[in-house]
Every structure is written in structure tokens, then in C-alpha cells.
């Protein structure tokens, strides 16, 4: 057994401990862990971390059954190591004996030679008594692998679709590209993919949205350094089209990081673009994307719920507000969201969204367009938020999202009581997303 392969399970257990016990984001802890195991095992580590977090409730409950004594303190990481082993046994193509042996050996990497027997006993007990253990731990949380509060909210909001939504959240996220047509026509990009023998599908209603049938590192896809494409989910690619900015307009992308939508708007029209975000580190990613795609925008770092952040700017012709949200539409892409988010967060986020929305509305010219967007599927952040805004703002006019080339949009029947377009996870292989378009009366 190689040193690297031994450490993969240990690093996975450390990642789970950081995310599920300490509340850190997987996207923050995984990159360093991948460096630790080396390039050869980076993909294996990612699969273990994403998979165990997707199915965490199931294996956490089983692990509690397998352990006669709860592991605490520094030993807590071994609870997660057992979970890594359980996931391998059920979901990965690793032979059972190898999965057990490698996971047991990881206890040595975690400096606990004496716990090898415990890890081994737990995994072998699971293999012998799987059906009994599953029956003992059966409940909605372990069956659907989502926290109870979230299941209840989705059941209330989508009484006929809730099970499908939860099932979609457990799937691997597809890899979507947006062809940056200013640098490369779609037909030429598709030819380059064909020449590289990369299999793909074009979105049925959006010709610039390309889904790779097997995800690939960006440097293995033709034209990344030349700015031919951006990695961007097909749902997010609707933003620039729905905003409909025109040449020479003064446009604001609020909460812009990491910059995919900023770049898309600049690909569709020659506008004077301001991209603003509260996070300076994430704002640097906007600049990286602008540079790679050969684009320009003025970057502003600041709190967009505070009117002072943009007080030096005149009112804008168009504003894209991709509001801070629960991110409950992108759980398949970021499975840790469902365990890090809390029920009480939703009300706080709704209040923050309303504050930013008001500030942005004040910065919009009469006659201008504001496109409100979130990657959430919760009505409190979407439909109910916009209902409230339309009710309390006489100068806000709902501009229905229709005749945009999407069959889904033809039957939206938007009204003030039912505003916006809610995309659910998995529709046309897209992430969950919400859009609502408003015009400010003259």
C-alpha cells in the first residue's frame, strides 16, 4: 500500500471533521487536503468527501449503531473515518477487502495505531449486518440525507415535487460551459471539442451552454487560457439574457463574485460595467476572469446593503442583483450546504436581501431594469421576497419572463402574486435558480 493511498482516507476523515464538526466549508478545506495526498489521488479524495457528505445522515446514524461508545475530542476524527469506510463499501468500485484494509491503515496515518481494531470491527460488522443496521436507523433524515428542517420546508413549498428535489440534490453536478462568443464562435468551439474527443451536449434552449458528458479539468479543455469559455451552470447563464442590457448603458452587477455573470453581460453588449462585492478575495476572482476573457469593468468592494458603498456613482440603467442566499439550489454542487445551513438562517438572509434590494432600487434610473436572482429554491428568498417588494413599491413594475426561447417560460403566467421564474435542481440538468425582472416606472 502506497503512502499516498493510505493518507487519502485519513485526509477525507479530517475534511469531514472540519466541515461537519467545526462548520468549515468543504471548498475551503478540500484544496489543501488534495495537495496533501498528491495529484494522483486528488480525484479519489474529492469523490470520498463529496460522497460521504451527500449521504452523511445515513452513515452517521449507522456509525452511532456500530460504535458501542461515542468518540469524543481528538478521537472524533475516527467516527468520520468509519463513515468514509462505509461510503466506500456501498458506493465505490473499490473491492471490499481493499476498502477495509486501506481505511484501517488510515488510523496509523491519524496517529492512532490502537484504533485499527475498532475501525476494522465497525466495517466488518456493517458488511455482516447491513440490512439490520439500515432498518434500525430508518427515518426521513437518513432516507433522504437532508436535515429535518430542510425536508419540511421543501415539502411545504413543493408538495408534489419535494422527493424529486431531494433526490436531485444527491446527484453529481454536471459540468456546464458558457462559450464566450466574443473570443470564439460556438461552432468553432464545438469543433475544437470534437477534435479533442470531448463528448458534450448543447442546451436545448441556449446555444452557448455546453454540458460535458464527463467533467474535465479546465486546462484539459481547448481554449481556457485564450478565454474561449467560462465554467458556468446553464441556469446562471440566463442572467445576462434576461437582463437585456444594451450598448453604452451604465450597468451594475451587484454581488458579482466570482464574475461569470459580469463577463456574460460584457459578452452580450458594450456596456460601462461596475462589478461590486463585499468580499475582497472573491472580487479578485472577478478580475482574474475579466483578464482571461480580455474584458474590463470597474470593481468595487463594499457592503451593498449600505447606500454609502455606491454613493459616488450615478444611477444605473440596468442592475443585476444576484443576492446573497441560502444556496439551496446548488446542494448537488456543494453538498455541505445542507449541513452547514440552519433553519434560522433563512429569515436573516431574507432580511439582508430586502435591505440590499432597497439600496439597489434607489440606485436604478427611472425606466431602468433590475433583475433579481438567487441560487435558492426557498420561497422566502424568492417569490415571497418579490411579492413583498412589489406590494410596497408603487414604482416597481413586474416584467414577465416570457418569449425567451425557453419552453418552460411560456407557461409561467407571472403575476404580482406569483412573480418570477423558479428553476428546480435537475431541470434540463440545471442548478436550482430563481429570476424576477422588474422595471422602474418613469
C-alpha positions as CSV (number, residue, x, y, z in Angstrom):
1,X,0.0,0.0,0.0
2,X,1.4,3.3,-1.0
3,X,1.8,6.2,1.5
4,X,-0.5,8.4,-0.7
5,X,-3.3,5.8,-0.8
6,X,-3.1,5.3,3.0
7,X,-3.4,9.0,3.5
8,X,-6.5,9.6,1.2
9,X,-8.8,8.1,3.8
10,X,-7.1,10.0,6.7
11,X,-7.4,13.3,4.8
12,X,-11.1,12.5,3.9
13,X,-11.8,12.0,7.6
14,X,-10.0,15.2,8.5
15,X,-12.1,17.1,5.9
16,X,-15.3,15.6,7.3
17,X,-14.3,16.7,10.8
18,X,-13.6,20.2,9.7
19,X,-16.9,20.5,7.8
20,X,-19.4,18.6,9.9
21,X,-18.0,19.2,13.4
22,X,-16.3,22.6,13.0
23,X,-18.6,24.2,10.4
24,X,-16.0,24.9,7.8
25,X,-16.8,25.0,4.1
26,X,-15.7,22.0,2.0
27,X,-14.5,24.3,-0.7
28,X,-12.1,25.9,1.9
29,X,-10.7,22.7,3.3
30,X,-10.6,20.3,0.3
31,X,-7.9,22.1,-1.8
32,X,-5.2,21.8,0.8
33,X,-6.2,18.2,1.5
34,X,-5.8,17.4,-2.2
35,X,-2.3,18.9,-2.2
36,X,-1.5,16.7,0.8
37,X,-2.4,13.5,-1.0
38,X,-0.8,14.5,-4.3
39,X,-2.2,14.9,-7.8
40,X,-2.7,11.1,-8.4
41,X,-5.2,10.8,-5.5
42,X,-6.8,14.2,-5.6
43,X,-9.9,13.0,-7.6
44,X,-10.3,10.0,-5.3
45,X,-10.2,12.3,-2.2
46,X,-12.8,14.6,-3.8
47,X,-15.1,11.6,-4.5
48,X,-14.8,10.4,-0.9
49,X,-15.5,13.8,0.6
50,X,-18.4,14.8,-1.7
51,X,-19.9,11.3,-1.5
52,X,-19.8,11.0,2.3
53,X,-21.2,14.5,2.8
54,X,-24.0,13.8,0.4
55,X,-25.0,10.7,2.3
56,X,-23.8,11.8,5.7
57,X,-27.1,11.3,7.7
58,X,-27.3,7.7,6.6
59,X,-23.8,6.8,7.6
60,X,-23.6,8.9,10.7
61,X,-26.6,7.1,12.1
62,X,-25.2,3.7,11.2
63,X,-21.8,4.7,12.7
64,X,-23.6,5.5,16.0
65,X,-25.0,2.0,16.0
66,X,-21.6,0.4,15.2
67,X,-19.7,2.2,18.0
68,X,-20.5,1.0,21.4
69,X,-19.1,4.2,22.9
70,X,-19.3,7.7,21.4
71,X,-16.0,9.0,20.2
72,X,-15.2,12.5,21.6
73,X,-12.4,15.1,21.4
74,X,-9.4,14.1,19.4
75,X,-10.9,10.6,18.7
76,X,-13.8,12.2,16.9
77,X,-12.0,12.0,13.6
78,X,-12.2,8.2,13.8
79,X,-16.0,8.5,13.7
80,X,-15.6,10.2,10.4
81,X,-13.0,7.6,9.2
82,X,-15.6,4.8,9.8
83,X,-18.1,6.9,7.7
84,X,-15.5,7.1,4.9
85,X,-15.2,3.4,5.0
86,X,-18.9,2.8,4.9
87,X,-19.3,5.0,1.9
88,X,-16.6,3.1,0.0
89,X,-18.3,-0.2,0.8
90,X,-21.6,0.9,-0.6
91,X,-20.8,3.4,-3.4
92,X,-17.3,3.0,-4.7
93,X,-15.8,0.4,-7.1
94,X,-13.1,-0.5,-4.6
95,X,-13.1,-4.2,-3.7
96,X,-14.4,-4.7,-0.1
97,X,-11.2,-6.2,1.3
98,X,-9.2,-3.3,-0.1
99,X,-11.6,-0.6,1.2
100,X,-11.5,-2.1,4.7
101,X,-7.7,-2.6,4.7
102,X,-6.9,0.9,3.4
103,X,-9.4,2.5,5.9
104,X,-8.0,0.6,8.8
105,X,-4.5,1.5,7.7
106,X,-5.5,5.2,7.7
107,X,-5.8,5.0,11.5
108,X,-2.0,4.8,11.5
109,X,-1.7,8.0,9.5
110,X,-4.0,9.6,12.0
111,X,-1.5,8.5,14.8
112,X,-3.8,6.0,16.4
113,X,-2.4,2.5,15.9
114,X,-4.5,1.3,18.7
115,X,-7.8,2.2,17.0
116,X,-7.1,0.0,13.9
117,X,-9.1,-2.9,15.5
118,X,-12.1,-0.6,16.2
119,X,-12.3,0.7,12.6
120,X,-11.9,-2.9,11.3
121,X,-14.6,-4.2,13.6
122,X,-17.1,-1.5,12.6
123,X,-16.6,-2.0,8.9
124,X,-16.9,-5.8,9.1
125,X,-19.9,-5.6,11.3
126,X,-21.6,-3.4,8.7
127,X,-20.8,-5.9,6.0
128,X,-22.4,-8.7,8.0
129,X,-25.4,-6.9,9.4
130,X,-26.1,-4.2,6.8
131,X,-29.9,-4.9,6.5
132,X,-30.4,-4.9,10.3
133,X,-28.5,-1.7,10.7
134,X,-30.4,0.1,7.9
135,X,-33.7,-0.9,9.5
136,X,-32.7,0.3,12.9
137,X,-31.7,3.7,11.6
138,X,-34.5,4.3,9.1
139,X,-36.2,7.7,9.3
140,X,-36.8,10.6,6.8
141,X,-33.5,12.3,7.6
142,X,-31.5,9.1,6.9
143,X,-33.6,8.1,4.0
144,X,-33.3,11.4,2.1
145,X,-30.0,12.5,3.6
146,X,-31.2,16.1,4.4
147,X,-31.8,17.8,7.7
148,X,-35.3,17.6,9.1
149,X,-36.0,21.4,8.9
150,X,-35.0,21.5,5.2
151,X,-37.2,18.5,4.3
152,X,-40.2,20.2,6.0
153,X,-39.6,23.4,4.1
154,X,-39.3,21.7,0.7
155,X,-42.4,19.6,1.4
156,X,-44.4,22.7,2.2
157,X,-43.1,24.6,-0.8
158,X,-43.3,21.8,-3.3
159,X,-45.9,19.2,-2.1
160,X,-45.7,17.3,-5.4
161,X,-42.0,17.7,-6.2
162,X,-40.2,17.5,-2.9
163,X,-39.0,13.9,-3.3
164,X,-37.6,14.6,-6.7
165,X,-35.8,17.8,-5.4
166,X,-34.2,15.8,-2.5
167,X,-33.2,13.0,-4.9
168,X,-31.7,15.5,-7.4
169,X,-29.6,17.1,-4.5
170,X,-27.8,13.7,-4.1
171,X,-26.7,13.6,-7.7
172,X,-23.3,14.6,-9.0
173,X,-23.4,18.1,-10.5
174,X,-22.9,18.3,-14.3
175,X,-20.1,20.5,-15.8
176,X,-21.6,23.3,-17.9
177,X,-19.5,25.7,-20.0
178,X,-20.6,29.0,-21.5
179,X,-18.9,29.8,-24.8
180,X,-17.6,33.3,-24.6
181,X,-18.6,34.2,-28.2
182,X,-16.6,37.5,-28.3
183,X,-13.5,35.3,-28.3
184,X,-14.7,32.1,-30.0
185,X,-17.9,31.3,-32.1
186,X,-19.9,28.4,-30.7
187,X,-19.5,26.3,-33.9
188,X,-15.7,26.7,-33.8
189,X,-15.6,25.8,-30.1
190,X,-17.7,22.7,-30.7
191,X,-15.3,21.7,-33.5
192,X,-12.4,22.1,-31.0
193,X,-14.2,19.8,-28.5
194,X,-14.8,17.3,-31.3
195,X,-11.2,17.3,-32.3
196,X,-10.2,16.8,-28.6
197,X,-12.6,13.9,-28.5
198,X,-14.6,15.5,-25.6
199,X,-18.2,14.4,-25.6
200,X,-20.8,17.1,-24.9
201,X,-24.4,18.2,-25.3
202,X,-25.7,21.7,-26.3
203,X,-28.5,23.0,-24.1
204,X,-31.9,22.7,-25.9
205,X,-32.8,26.3,-25.5
206,X,-29.4,28.0,-25.1
207,X,-26.8,27.5,-27.9
208,X,-23.9,28.9,-25.8
209,X,-24.5,26.5,-23.0
210,X,-22.4,23.3,-23.4
211,X,-22.6,20.3,-21.0
212,X,-19.6,18.0,-20.9
213,X,-20.8,14.4,-20.5
214,X,-17.7,13.7,-18.3
215,X,-16.3,16.6,-16.2
216,X,-12.7,17.6,-17.0
217,X,-10.1,19.9,-15.5
218,X,-10.3,23.3,-17.3
219,X,-6.7,23.0,-18.6
220,X,-7.7,19.8,-20.5
221,X,-10.4,21.7,-22.4
222,X,-9.4,23.6,-25.5
223,X,-9.1,27.4,-25.2
224,X,-9.2,28.0,-21.5
225,X,-6.2,30.3,-21.5
226,X,-7.4,32.0,-24.6
227,X,-10.7,32.9,-23.0
228,X,-12.9,30.7,-25.2
229,X,-15.2,29.6,-22.4
230,X,-16.3,30.1,-18.8
231,X,-17.4,27.3,-16.4
232,X,-20.9,28.3,-15.5
233,X,-24.1,26.4,-14.9
234,X,-26.8,26.7,-17.6
235,X,-29.2,28.2,-15.1
236,X,-26.8,31.0,-14.3
237,X,-26.4,31.6,-18.0
238,X,-29.9,33.0,-18.2
239,X,-28.9,36.2,-16.2
240,X,-27.4,38.2,-19.0
241,X,-30.1,37.3,-21.5
242,X,-32.9,38.2,-19.1
243,X,-31.2,41.5,-18.0
244,X,-31.1,42.5,-21.7
245,X,-28.5,45.3,-21.3
246,X,-27.8,47.5,-24.4
247,X,-24.7,49.1,-25.7
248,X,-23.4,52.2,-23.9
249,X,-25.6,51.5,-20.8
250,X,-24.3,52.1,-17.3
251,X,-24.7,48.6,-15.7
252,X,-24.1,47.3,-12.2
253,X,-23.5,43.6,-11.3
254,X,-24.2,43.6,-7.6
255,X,-22.8,40.7,-5.5
256,X,-20.7,39.9,-8.6
257,X,-18.1,37.4,-7.5
258,X,-16.8,35.2,-9.0
259,X,-17.7,37.2,-12.1
260,X,-19.3,34.7,-14.5
261,X,-22.4,36.9,-15.0
262,X,-20.3,40.1,-15.2
263,X,-18.4,38.6,-18.1
264,X,-21.5,37.3,-19.8
265,X,-23.2,40.7,-19.8
266,X,-20.0,42.2,-21.3
267,X,-20.1,39.4,-23.9
268,X,-23.6,40.5,-25.0
269,X,-23.3,44.3,-25.1
270,X,-20.6,47.0,-24.9
271,X,-21.6,48.5,-21.6
272,X,-20.0,50.6,-18.9
273,X,-19.8,47.9,-16.2
274,X,-19.4,48.2,-12.4
275,X,-18.9,44.9,-10.6
276,X,-19.4,45.1,-6.8
277,X,-19.0,42.5,-4.0
278,X,-18.4,42.6,-0.2
279,X,-15.6,40.0,-0.3
280,X,-12.2,41.3,-1.5
281,X,-10.8,37.8,-2.0
282,X,-13.7,36.8,-4.2
283,X,-13.6,40.1,-6.0
284,X,-10.1,39.2,-7.1
285,X,-11.6,36.2,-8.9
286,X,-13.8,38.6,-10.9
287,X,-10.6,40.4,-12.0
288,X,-9.0,37.1,-13.0
289,X,-12.0,36.2,-15.1
290,X,-12.1,39.6,-16.7
291,X,-8.4,39.4,-17.6
292,X,-8.6,35.9,-19.0
293,X,-11.5,36.9,-21.2
294,X,-9.9,40.2,-22.2
295,X,-12.7,42.3,-20.7
296,X,-12.8,45.5,-18.5
297,X,-15.0,46.5,-15.6
298,X,-14.7,48.8,-12.6
299,X,-14.5,46.8,-9.4
300,X,-16.0,48.0,-6.1
301,X,-15.5,46.3,-2.7
302,X,-18.1,47.0,-0.1
303,X,-21.4,46.2,1.7
304,X,-24.2,46.7,-0.8
305,X,-26.9,47.0,1.9
306,X,-25.1,50.3,2.8
307,X,-26.1,53.2,0.5
308,X,-22.6,54.8,1.0
309,X,-20.9,52.0,-0.9
310,X,-22.1,53.3,-4.2
311,X,-22.9,56.9,-3.3
312,X,-20.2,58.2,-5.7
313,X,-21.9,56.5,-8.7
314,X,-24.8,57.9,-10.7
315,X,-28.0,55.8,-11.1
316,X,-27.6,52.7,-13.3
317,X,-29.6,51.8,-16.5
318,X,-29.6,48.1,-15.5
319,X,-28.8,46.3,-12.3
320,X,-28.2,42.5,-11.9
321,X,-28.7,41.6,-8.3
322,X,-27.5,38.0,-7.6
323,X,-28.5,38.3,-3.9
324,X,-26.8,36.5,-1.0
325,X,-28.9,33.5,-0.3
326,X,-29.1,30.0,1.3
327,X,-27.7,28.4,-1.9
328,X,-30.2,25.6,-1.5
329,X,-30.5,25.3,-5.3
330,X,-26.8,24.2,-5.7
331,X,-26.6,21.5,-3.0
332,X,-25.6,18.9,-5.5
333,X,-22.6,21.1,-6.4
334,X,-21.9,22.0,-2.7
335,X,-23.3,19.1,-0.6
336,X,-22.0,20.6,2.7
337,X,-24.6,23.5,2.3
338,X,-27.4,21.3,3.7
339,X,-25.4,20.5,6.9
340,X,-23.9,24.0,7.4
341,X,-27.1,26.0,6.9
342,X,-29.6,26.4,9.7
343,X,-33.3,27.0,9.7
344,X,-32.9,30.3,11.4
345,X,-30.5,31.5,8.7
346,X,-33.4,31.8,6.2
347,X,-35.1,34.7,8.0
348,X,-31.8,36.5,8.4
349,X,-30.9,36.1,4.7
350,X,-34.4,37.3,3.7
351,X,-33.9,40.5,5.7
352,X,-30.4,41.1,4.2
353,X,-31.8,40.5,0.7
354,X,-34.6,43.0,1.3
355,X,-32.1,45.6,2.5
356,X,-29.8,45.2,-0.5
357,X,-32.8,45.2,-2.8
358,X,-33.9,48.5,-1.5
359,X,-30.4,50.0,-1.8
360,X,-30.1,48.8,-5.4
361,X,-33.6,50.1,-6.3
362,X,-32.6,53.6,-5.2
363,X,-29.5,53.3,-7.5
364,X,-31.7,52.4,-10.5
365,X,-32.7,55.0,-13.0
366,X,-36.4,55.6,-13.7
367,X,-37.2,53.4,-16.7
368,X,-34.3,51.1,-15.8
369,X,-34.4,47.3,-15.3
370,X,-33.4,45.3,-12.2
371,X,-33.0,41.5,-12.4
372,X,-33.2,39.8,-9.0
373,X,-31.6,36.4,-8.9
374,X,-30.7,33.8,-6.3
375,X,-29.4,30.2,-6.4
376,X,-32.1,29.3,-3.8
377,X,-35.3,27.3,-4.1
378,X,-36.9,28.6,-0.9
379,X,-39.9,30.9,-1.5
380,X,-39.0,33.1,1.4
381,X,-35.9,34.3,-0.6
382,X,-37.6,34.3,-3.9
383,X,-41.3,34.5,-4.7
384,X,-42.3,35.9,-1.3
385,X,-39.5,38.4,-1.3
386,X,-40.6,39.8,-4.6
387,X,-44.3,39.7,-3.7
388,X,-43.4,41.9,-0.7
389,X,-41.3,44.3,-2.8
390,X,-43.9,44.7,-5.5
391,X,-46.6,45.3,-2.9
392,X,-44.6,48.0,-1.1
393,X,-43.1,49.8,-4.2
394,X,-45.6,51.5,-6.4
395,X,-42.9,52.3,-8.9
396,X,-41.9,48.7,-9.4
397,X,-43.4,47.0,-12.5
398,X,-43.1,43.2,-13.0
399,X,-41.8,42.4,-16.4
400,X,-42.8,38.7,-17.0
401,X,-40.2,36.3,-18.3
402,X,-41.8,35.1,-21.5
403,X,-41.0,34.5,-25.1
404,X,-37.3,34.0,-24.3
405,X,-36.9,30.7,-26.2
406,X,-37.4,28.5,-23.2
407,X,-40.5,26.2,-23.4
408,X,-40.6,26.3,-19.6
409,X,-41.1,30.1,-19.6
410,X,-44.1,30.1,-22.0
411,X,-46.4,28.9,-19.2
412,X,-45.1,30.8,-16.2
413,X,-48.2,33.1,-16.0
414,X,-46.4,35.6,-13.8
415,X,-48.4,37.9,-11.7
416,X,-47.7,40.2,-8.7
417,X,-49.0,37.3,-6.6
418,X,-46.8,34.7,-8.4
419,X,-43.7,36.6,-9.6
420,X,-40.6,35.2,-11.2
421,X,-39.2,32.1,-12.7
422,X,-38.2,29.3,-10.3
423,X,-35.9,26.6,-11.8
424,X,-35.6,23.5,-9.7
425,X,-32.5,21.3,-9.4
426,X,-32.2,18.9,-12.3
427,X,-34.5,20.8,-14.8
428,X,-32.6,20.4,-18.1
429,X,-29.7,19.3,-15.9
430,X,-29.5,22.8,-14.4
431,X,-29.0,24.0,-10.9
432,X,-31.8,25.4,-8.8
433,X,-32.2,29.1,-9.6
434,X,-34.7,32.0,-9.4
435,X,-35.1,35.1,-11.5
436,X,-37.5,38.0,-11.3
437,X,-37.4,41.1,-13.6
438,X,-38.6,44.5,-12.6
439,X,-38.8,47.8,-14.3
440,X,-38.8,51.2,-12.5
441,X,-41.6,53.4,-13.7
442,X,-40.7,56.8,-15.2
